[in-house]
Amino acid sequence: MNTLETINAGIEKRYKREKRFRLYGQISIATGILFLFFLLGTTVLNGISAFQQTYIALEIVLDTDQFDTDEDGDIRPESLATANYNGIIRESLKARFPDVKKRKDKKALYSILSSGAVYDFRDTVVKNPQMIGTTQTIWLLADDEVDMYVKGKISADIPEKNRRIKDNTIAWVEQLRADKDVEKRFNSIFFSAGDSREPEQSGIRGAIMGSFYTIVVAMLLSFPIGVAAAIYLEEFAPRNRLTGLIEVNINNLAAVPSIIFGLLGLAIFINYFGLPRSIPLVGGMVLALMTLPTIIISSRAALAAVPPSIREAALGVGASQIQTVLHHTMPLALPGMLTGTIIGLARALGETAPLLVIGMVAFIVDIPGSPLEPSTALPVQVYLWADSPERAFVERTSAAIMVLLMFLVAINGLIVILRNKLERRW
C-alpha cells in the first residue's frame, strides 16, 4: 500500500468514527426527548382530570319550618347558619331514592356526596335567603370515589371486593346519570381552596401563596446580598489568599445538597433565634442561603464579561472606581445578574428537602395572608399528596406538578425576555 492509499484509508476511518459519534449524539438526544415526553405525558394523563369535578343535582325542599322564627314568623338571621342542612340534604336523598330502607344502605347513600357539600349548601342559602319556602335544584359536590368512577378511573367490571365504591353506589350514580343529574364541571376548588383530608375539597391556593411569600423573601434577601458580594469580590477585593479561600468556599457551597441548608436554617433561625416553624419567612431565609452561591457566581461571571475598555474609559474621564462600577460596569452586567438570580430562584421554587426540615410539611388548611403565617409550599404539597392513599389524590398530585411546571416555564420565559430586553452589545 502506497502513501496515498494509507492516507485515504486513515481519512475514511476518521469519517466513519465521526459518523458514529454523531449517531451516538443523535441517539442520546432522542432518548432524552423520549423520556421527557414519557414523563410529561404520564403526568398530564394522570392530572388533566383533576381540573374537573363531579357534581350531583338534588331537588331540595326548603320549608320555613326548618328554620327558627321570631314572634312575627320571620326567620331569625342567626338560624340561617345553624339550621340542620345535613338533615335537609338527607331528606332530599331519601326522597330521590325511596327504595333505600336499611340503615347501612342509607349511610352508603348519604356518602355519595362530599362531606363539604353541606357547608356549600349552607353558604348558598345564607347568601340567598329568598330560597327559603321554595323547592330548588342544587348542584352539590360529589364524594371523591364517585368522582373517580364518573371520570372512568374506577371500573365497574372489577370485583366489588377490590374497589372502594360498592355496587349499590354505582347503581345510584348510574340512575342519576340517566336522569342527567350528574355533571362534570371546572374544578375551581382546586385553585381556590387550601389543603384538606378529603380529596374533592383540597386545593393548591394555600401552597401557591406559601411558595409566593417564600420566593419573595428569598429574592429580597439573596439578590442584593449576592450582587453586592459579587461586585466586591470582582471589582474591589484584593487578590490574596483570603479572597481565594472565600471564592473556593462559594464555589463549594453551590454544590452542597439542599437539605444541608435546611439543617442550617433549623439550627440557626429556629433553634437559636427562636423563629416559628413552618412559616414562609424562615423558608425564604433558608432558600436565600441556598441561592446565594449561584447568584454570586453568575454575577461575577457577568461582571467579568464586561470588556476592560469600559472601565478604562470611565476611569480615563475622571470617574471614581465606585462610579465606574455603578454607572458603567453594573448596568452592562445586569442582564447576566438577573438571569443567574432567576435561575437560582427557579431552583428554589422546586426545592422540597430544606422546607421539610424547617417544618413546612405541616397540614395547613388556611390560606396564609403574610410571610409570618404558617403555610406549606407547592413542592411540599406535591410530596404530601403523593403520600396519600386515596386514588383522587393521585390526579391532584399530577395536576399540582403541572401547575409547578407551568410556573417554572413562565420563570424561564421571563429570563429570556429580560435578557433580550436588557442585553447590550458592544
Beta strands, then each sheet from edge to edge (+ up, - down):
strand 1: 52-61
strand 2: 135-141
strand 3: 182-186
sheet 1: 2+ 1- 3+
end
